[in-house]
Structure formats: structure tokens, C-alpha cells
Amino acid sequence: ASLAKNFHADIFISGFFGNAVLAAGLAYLGDKMGVPIYLAAVVVFGGRIFDNFGVIRRILIEKAKSHTEVK
């Protein structure tokens, strides 16, 4: 978000804690059911990390291209 110039701390903090509570709730529910449902949270959050890396990569490549075109 900082690279795209649209970072908002309140959205980041609420999303972070909201996701943490959701993951803890899923892990607790899965534990009570005897199902390792916490793995779903690991997979989803892992996928989001890779998505974010892709966005960062595209932003950096676009900035590098625009920087070389200006010269």
C-alpha cells in the first residue's frame, strides 16, 4: 500500500487483528471438531502473501520502466 500511495494505518491494523481473530476462531473450531482446519488459515494467508509479492513486483517494474523512459 505504501508503494501504491494508498496506505491507511487504521485499515491495516483493523485488518491485521480481524484476520488474527478469524484465524484463531477457525483453529479453535477445528480443534473442537477434531479437524485440522487451521491449515485453511495457513493456506489462505500464504496465498495472500504471494499475491502481495506479485503486486509489489508489478509496481516496482512499472516504476523502473517509467524511470528509464524519462531519461
DSSP file (Angstrom, degrees, kcal/mol; ACC not computed):
  #  RESIDUE AA STRUCTURE BP1 BP2  ACC     N-H-->O    O-->H-N    N-H-->O    O-->H-N    TCO  KAPPA ALPHA  PHI   PSI    X-CA   Y-CA   Z-CA
    1    1 A A      >       0   0    0      0, 0.0     5,-2.6     0, 0.0     6,-0.4   0.000 360.0 360.0 360.0 -33.7    0.0    0.0    0.0
    2    2 A S  T > 5 +     0   0    0      1,-0.2     3,-0.8     3,-0.2     5,-0.1   0.896 360.0  49.7 -66.4 -38.9    2.9    2.3    0.7
    3    3 A L  T 3 5S+     0   0    0      1,-0.2    -1,-0.2     2,-0.1    53,-0.0   0.871 112.8  46.6 -66.8 -36.1    4.3    1.8   -2.8
    4    4 A A  T 3 5S-     0   0    0      1,-0.0    -1,-0.2     0, 0.0    -2,-0.2   0.442 112.1-123.0 -85.2   0.5    0.9    2.5   -4.3
    5    5 A K  T < 5S+     0   0    0     -3,-0.8    -3,-0.2    -4,-0.4    -2,-0.1   0.821  85.8 103.2  62.7  34.7    0.5    5.6   -2.1
    6    6 A N      < +     0   0    0     -5,-2.6     2,-0.4     2,-0.0    -4,-0.2  -0.082  40.7 143.1-135.2  38.1   -2.8    4.3   -0.6
    7    7 A F        -     0   0    0     -6,-0.4     2,-0.4    -5,-0.1     0, 0.0  -0.643  23.3-177.4 -82.6 132.6   -1.7    3.1    2.9
    8    8 A H     >  -     0   0    0     -2,-0.4     4,-2.2     1,-0.1     3,-0.3  -0.974  17.7-154.0-130.7 117.2   -4.1    3.7    5.8
    9    9 A A  H  > S+     0   0    0     -2,-0.4     4,-3.0     1,-0.2     5,-0.3   0.867  94.1  54.6 -60.2 -39.7   -2.9    2.6    9.2
   10   10 A D  H  > S+     0   0    0      1,-0.2     4,-2.3     2,-0.2    -1,-0.2   0.893 110.1  46.2 -64.9 -38.1   -6.4    2.2   10.6
   11   11 A I  H  > S+     0   0    0     -3,-0.3     4,-2.3     2,-0.2    -1,-0.2   0.906 114.0  49.2 -68.2 -41.3   -7.3   -0.2    7.8
   12   12 A F  H  X S+     0   0    0     -4,-2.2     4,-2.6     2,-0.2    -2,-0.2   0.944 114.0  44.4 -61.8 -48.8   -4.1   -2.1    8.2
   13   13 A I  H  X S+     0   0    0     -4,-3.0     4,-2.5     2,-0.2     5,-0.3   0.915 114.9  47.3 -66.2 -44.0   -4.5   -2.5   11.9
   14   14 A S  H  X S+     0   0    0     -4,-2.3     4,-2.3    -5,-0.3    -1,-0.2   0.896 114.6  47.6 -65.9 -38.1   -8.1   -3.5   11.8
   15   15 A G  H  X S+     0   0    0     -4,-2.3     4,-2.6    -5,-0.2     5,-0.2   0.902 111.2  51.3 -66.8 -40.9   -7.4   -6.0    9.0
   16   16 A F  H  X S+     0   0    0     -4,-2.6     4,-2.1    -5,-0.2    -2,-0.2   0.957 116.5  38.3 -60.9 -52.1   -4.5   -7.5   10.9
   17   17 A F  H  X S+     0   0    0     -4,-2.5     4,-2.5     2,-0.2     5,-0.2   0.862 115.1  54.3 -71.7 -34.0   -6.4   -8.0   14.1
   18   18 A G  H  X S+     0   0    0     -4,-2.3     4,-2.3    -5,-0.3    -1,-0.2   0.925 111.0  45.6 -62.4 -44.0   -9.5   -9.1   12.3
   19   19 A N  H  X S+     0   0    0     -4,-2.6     4,-2.6     2,-0.2    -2,-0.2   0.883 111.8  52.4 -65.9 -38.2   -7.6  -11.7   10.4
   20   20 A A  H  X S+     0   0    0     -4,-2.1     4,-2.4    -5,-0.2    -2,-0.2   0.916 110.9  46.6 -64.2 -42.8   -5.9  -12.9   13.6
   21   21 A V  H  X S+     0   0    0     -4,-2.5     4,-2.6     2,-0.2    -2,-0.2   0.912 113.0  49.9 -65.4 -42.1   -9.2  -13.3   15.4
   22   22 A L  H  X S+     0   0    0     -4,-2.3     4,-2.5     2,-0.2    -2,-0.2   0.921 111.6  48.0 -62.0 -44.5  -10.7  -15.1   12.4
   23   23 A A  H  X S+     0   0    0     -4,-2.6     4,-2.4     2,-0.2    -2,-0.2   0.912 112.6  48.6 -63.5 -42.7   -7.7  -17.5   12.2
   24   24 A A  H  X S+     0   0    0     -4,-2.4     4,-2.5     2,-0.2    -2,-0.2   0.905 111.5  50.4 -64.3 -40.4   -7.8  -18.1   16.0
   25   25 A G  H  X S+     0   0    0     -4,-2.6     4,-2.7     2,-0.2    -2,-0.2   0.911 111.0  48.2 -63.2 -42.7  -11.6  -18.8   15.8
   26   26 A L  H  X S+     0   0    0     -4,-2.5     4,-2.7     2,-0.2    11,-0.2   0.910 111.9  49.7 -63.6 -41.7  -11.1  -21.2   12.9
   27   27 A A  H  X S+     0   0    0     -4,-2.4     4,-2.1     2,-0.2    11,-0.2   0.911 112.9  46.9 -63.9 -42.1   -8.3  -23.0   14.8
   28   28 A Y  H  X S+     0   0    0     -4,-2.5     4,-2.3     2,-0.2    -2,-0.2   0.936 113.5  47.7 -64.5 -47.0  -10.5  -23.3   17.9
   29   29 A L  H  X S+     0   0    0     -4,-2.7     4,-1.8     1,-0.2    -2,-0.2   0.918 112.9  48.7 -61.0 -44.4  -13.5  -24.5   15.9
   30   30 A G  H  X>S+     0   0    0     -4,-2.7     5,-2.6     1,-0.2     4,-1.0   0.878 109.5  52.7 -63.5 -37.9  -11.4  -27.1   14.1
   31   31 A D  H  <5S+     0   0    0     -4,-2.1     3,-0.4     1,-0.2    -1,-0.2   0.908 109.7  48.3 -64.4 -42.0   -9.8  -28.3   17.3
   32   32 A K  H  <5S+     0   0    0     -4,-2.3    -1,-0.2     1,-0.2    -2,-0.2   0.832 115.3  45.1 -67.3 -32.0  -13.3  -28.8   18.9
   33   33 A M  H  <5S-     0   0    0     -4,-1.8    -1,-0.2     2,-0.2    -2,-0.2   0.575 111.9-119.7 -86.7 -10.4  -14.4  -30.7   15.7
   34   34 A G  T  <5S+     0   0    0     -4,-1.0    -3,-0.2    -3,-0.4    -4,-0.1   0.719  74.9 123.0  78.1  20.9  -11.2  -32.7   15.5
   35   35 A V      < -     0   0    0     -5,-2.6     2,-2.6    -6,-0.2    -1,-0.3  -0.949  69.4-127.3-116.8 133.8  -10.4  -31.3   12.1
   36   36 A P    >   +     0   0    0      0, 0.0     3,-1.4     0, 0.0     4,-0.2  -0.339  51.5 150.7 -76.7  63.8   -7.1  -29.5   11.4
   37   37 A I  T >>  +     0   0    0     -2,-2.6     3,-1.6     1,-0.3     4,-0.8   0.648  53.6  81.7 -73.0 -14.4   -9.0  -26.5    9.9
   38   38 A Y  H 3> S+     0   0    0     -3,-0.3     4,-1.9     1,-0.3    -1,-0.3   0.779  79.8  69.3 -60.0 -24.1   -6.2  -24.2   11.0
   39   39 A L  H <> S+     0   0    0     -3,-1.4     4,-2.6     1,-0.2    -1,-0.3   0.822  90.2  60.7 -63.4 -29.5   -4.5  -25.4    7.8
   40   40 A A  H <> S+     0   0    0     -3,-1.6     4,-2.6    -4,-0.2    -1,-0.2   0.917 104.7  47.9 -62.8 -42.1   -7.1  -23.4    5.8
   41   41 A A  H  X S+     0   0    0     -4,-0.8     4,-2.7    -3,-0.2     5,-0.3   0.904 111.1  51.1 -64.5 -40.5   -6.0  -20.2    7.5
   42   42 A V  H  X S+     0   0    0     -4,-1.9     4,-2.3     2,-0.2    -2,-0.2   0.921 112.5  45.9 -62.5 -43.8   -2.3  -21.1    6.7
   43   43 A V  H  X S+     0   0    0     -4,-2.6     4,-2.4     2,-0.2    -2,-0.2   0.927 115.0  46.4 -65.7 -45.5   -3.1  -21.7    3.1
   44   44 A V  H  X S+     0   0    0     -4,-2.6     4,-2.1     2,-0.2    -2,-0.2   0.939 115.7  44.2 -64.5 -47.5   -5.3  -18.5    2.7
   45   45 A F  H  X S+     0   0    0     -4,-2.7     4,-1.8     1,-0.2    -1,-0.2   0.880 113.1  52.3 -67.2 -36.5   -2.7  -16.3    4.4
   46   46 A G  H  X S+     0   0    0     -4,-2.3     4,-1.9    -5,-0.3    -1,-0.2   0.905 108.9  50.6 -62.7 -41.5    0.1  -17.9    2.5
   47   47 A G  H  X S+     0   0    0     -4,-2.4     4,-2.2     1,-0.2    -2,-0.2   0.885 108.2  52.4 -62.9 -38.9   -1.7  -17.2   -0.8
   48   48 A R  H  X S+     0   0    0     -4,-2.1     4,-2.6     2,-0.2    -1,-0.2   0.867 105.5  55.0 -66.2 -35.3   -2.3  -13.6    0.2
   49   49 A I  H  X S+     0   0    0     -4,-1.8     4,-2.2     2,-0.2    -1,-0.2   0.937 109.8  46.3 -61.9 -45.7    1.4  -13.2    0.9
   50   50 A F  H  X S+     0   0    0     -4,-1.9     4,-1.9     2,-0.2    -2,-0.2   0.876 111.5  52.2 -65.8 -36.6    2.2  -14.5   -2.7
   51   51 A D  H  X S+     0   0    0     -4,-2.2     4,-2.1     2,-0.2    -1,-0.2   0.925 109.8  49.2 -62.2 -44.0   -0.5  -12.2   -4.1
   52   52 A N  H  X S+     0   0    0     -4,-2.6     4,-2.6     1,-0.2    -2,-0.2   0.887 107.9  53.4 -64.7 -38.7    1.1   -9.2   -2.3
   53   53 A F  H  X S+     0   0    0     -4,-2.2     4,-2.5     1,-0.2    -1,-0.2   0.894 108.3  51.8 -61.2 -38.4    4.5  -10.1   -3.6
   54   54 A G  H  X S+     0   0    0     -4,-1.9     4,-2.3     2,-0.2    -2,-0.2   0.909 109.9  47.9 -63.9 -42.1    3.1  -10.1   -7.1
   55   55 A V  H  X S+     0   0    0     -4,-2.1     4,-2.4     2,-0.2    -2,-0.2   0.924 112.5  48.8 -64.2 -44.7    1.6   -6.6   -6.6
   56   56 A I  H  X S+     0   0    0     -4,-2.6     4,-2.6     1,-0.2     5,-0.2   0.918 110.5  51.5 -61.2 -43.6    4.8   -5.3   -5.2
   57   57 A R  H  X S+     0   0    0     -4,-2.5     4,-2.4     1,-0.2    -1,-0.2   0.925 110.6  48.0 -60.0 -45.7    6.8   -6.8   -8.1
   58   58 A R  H  X S+     0   0    0     -4,-2.3     4,-2.5     2,-0.2    -1,-0.2   0.908 112.0  49.4 -63.1 -42.1    4.4   -5.2  -10.7
   59   59 A I  H  X S+     0   0    0     -4,-2.4     4,-2.4     1,-0.2    -1,-0.2   0.929 112.5  47.3 -63.1 -44.9    4.6   -1.8   -9.0
   60   60 A L  H  X S+     0   0    0     -4,-2.6     4,-2.3     2,-0.2    -2,-0.2   0.889 112.5  49.2 -65.5 -38.8    8.4   -1.9   -8.9
   61   61 A I  H  X S+     0   0    0     -4,-2.4     4,-2.5    -5,-0.2    -1,-0.2   0.918 111.3  49.5 -65.8 -42.9    8.7   -2.9  -12.5
   62   62 A E  H  X S+     0   0    0     -4,-2.5     4,-2.5     1,-0.2    -2,-0.2   0.906 112.0  48.4 -62.6 -40.9    6.3   -0.2  -13.6
   63   63 A K  H  X S+     0   0    0     -4,-2.4     4,-2.0     2,-0.2    -1,-0.2   0.902 111.6  49.8 -65.4 -40.0    8.3    2.4  -11.7
   64   64 A A  H  X S+     0   0    0     -4,-2.3     4,-1.9     2,-0.2    -2,-0.2   0.904 112.0  48.3 -65.3 -40.8   11.6    1.1  -13.2
   65   65 A K  H  X S+     0   0    0     -4,-2.5     4,-1.9     1,-0.2    -2,-0.2   0.922 112.9  46.9 -65.2 -43.9   10.1    1.3  -16.7
   66   66 A S  H  X S+     0   0    0     -4,-2.5     4,-1.3     1,-0.2    -1,-0.2   0.838 110.5  54.1 -68.6 -30.5    8.8    4.8  -16.2
   67   67 A H  H  X S+     0   0    0     -4,-2.0     4,-0.9    -5,-0.2    -1,-0.2   0.887 110.7  45.1 -68.7 -39.0   12.1    5.9  -14.7
   68   68 A T  H  < S+     0   0    0     -4,-1.9    -2,-0.2     1,-0.2    -1,-0.2   0.808 110.5  54.5 -75.7 -28.7   14.1    4.6  -17.7
   69   69 A E  H  < S+     0   0    0     -4,-1.9    -1,-0.2     1,-0.2    -2,-0.2   0.805 102.0  58.4 -72.9 -28.7   11.6    6.2  -20.2
   70   70 A V  H  <        0   0    0     -4,-1.3    -1,-0.2     1,-0.2    -2,-0.2   0.850 360.0 360.0 -69.1 -34.9   12.0    9.7  -18.5
   71   71 A K     <        0   0    0     -4,-0.9    -1,-0.2    -3,-0.0    -2,-0.1   0.488 360.0 360.0 -69.3 360.0   15.8    9.7  -19.2
